[in-house]
Amino acid sequence: ELGIVGLTLLVALFLVPFSAVRRARGTPLTASLTGAVAAFLAQAAFDWIWDVSALTLAVLACVVALTSADPRDRADP
């Protein structure tokens, strides 16, 4: 509805968590968080699931955890 500006903002919003994956690859929850965000985005593209507030907040929490993950915080085995 917002044209090229809206599309640009939407693509930027989707690229932020996935660009953090490369940086946080060594943390234990990276795969789970990335999978949760990707599944939500795939489902939201075809259905109204983005309208469910609790699920959207949970995915936003996953995005925050993914973007704030630091591989230096993990403990060496």
C-alpha positions in Angstrom: 0.0 0.0 0.0 2.9 2.4 0.6 4.6 1.7 -2.8 8.4 1.5 -3.1 9.0 3.1 0.3 6.9 0.5 2.0 8.6 -2.3 0.1 12.0 -1.0 1.0 11.1 -0.8 4.7 9.6 -4.3 4.6 12.7 -5.8 3.0 15.0 -3.9 5.4 12.9 -5.3 8.3 13.3 -8.8 7.1 17.0 -8.5 6.3 18.0 -7.3 9.8 17.5 -10.6 11.7 18.9 -12.7 8.8 22.0 -10.6 8.6 22.5 -11.2 12.3 22.6 -14.9 11.7 26.0 -14.7 10.0 27.4 -12.8 13.1 25.8 -15.1 15.7 26.4 -18.4 14.0 28.3 -19.8 17.0 25.6 -19.3 19.6 23.4 -22.3 20.5 20.0 -20.9 19.8 20.7 -19.3 16.4 19.2 -22.1 14.4 16.1 -22.2 16.5 15.5 -18.5 16.5 16.2 -18.2 12.7 13.8 -21.1 12.0 11.0 -19.4 14.1 11.4 -16.1 12.4 11.5 -17.7 8.9 8.5 -19.9 9.6 6.5 -16.8 10.8 7.5 -14.8 7.8 6.5 -17.7 5.4 3.2 -18.1 7.1 2.5 -14.4 7.3 3.0 -14.1 3.5 0.0 -16.4 2.9 -2.3 -15.9 5.9 -3.3 -13.4 8.5 -1.2 -14.9 11.3 0.7 -11.6 11.7 -2.6 -10.3 13.2 -2.3 -12.6 16.2 -0.7 -10.3 18.8 0.8 -12.9 21.1 2.5 -14.8 18.2 3.8 -11.6 16.7 5.3 -10.5 20.1 6.9 -13.9 20.5 8.5 -13.6 17.1 9.7 -10.1 17.8 11.3 -11.4 21.0 13.0 -14.0 18.8 14.2 -11.2 16.5 15.6 -9.3 19.5 17.3 -12.3 20.8 18.8 -13.1 17.4 20.1 -9.6 16.8 21.5 -9.2 20.3 23.3 -12.6 20.3 27.0 -12.4 20.6 29.2 -15.4 19.8 31.7 -14.2 22.4 29.2 -15.0 25.1 29.2 -18.7 24.6 31.1 -21.0 26.9 33.8 -23.1 25.3 33.2 -26.9 25.9 
